[in-house]
Amino acid sequence: METRNYPVNFGFAWFESFFINIRIPEGYKAISFPKNKVLSLPNNGGTIMLTTKSNTTSLKLLLRFNFSKSIYSNNEYDYLKEFFNQIINIQNSYVKLVKIKA
């Protein structure tokens, strides 16, 4: 949608949290994974937070996003669209493991 003439109404403010714990198999290591990221909507409209922690045996990812308002004006539509695109990009990220040479 190019332009929006009406506000976006979610009906309520809301948030989502996803926690992922990946056990790295013995003999492998994670060489590529999503990096920590924090993004915010203007006017305290919401936030995205991705926290990643890794060690030799596991990779932990925590993704939280919140929408702190129930109604966003039509002027905020482009920001909301990009906000959702960022959530999708984070959720489509890959973890790459390689076998450690013995």
Secondary structure, DSSP 8 states (H G I E B T S, - for coil): -----S-EE-SS-EEEEEEEEEE--TTEEEEE----EEEE-GGG-EEEEEEEEE-SSEEEEEEEEEE--SEE-GGGHHHHHHHHHHHHHHHT---EEEE---
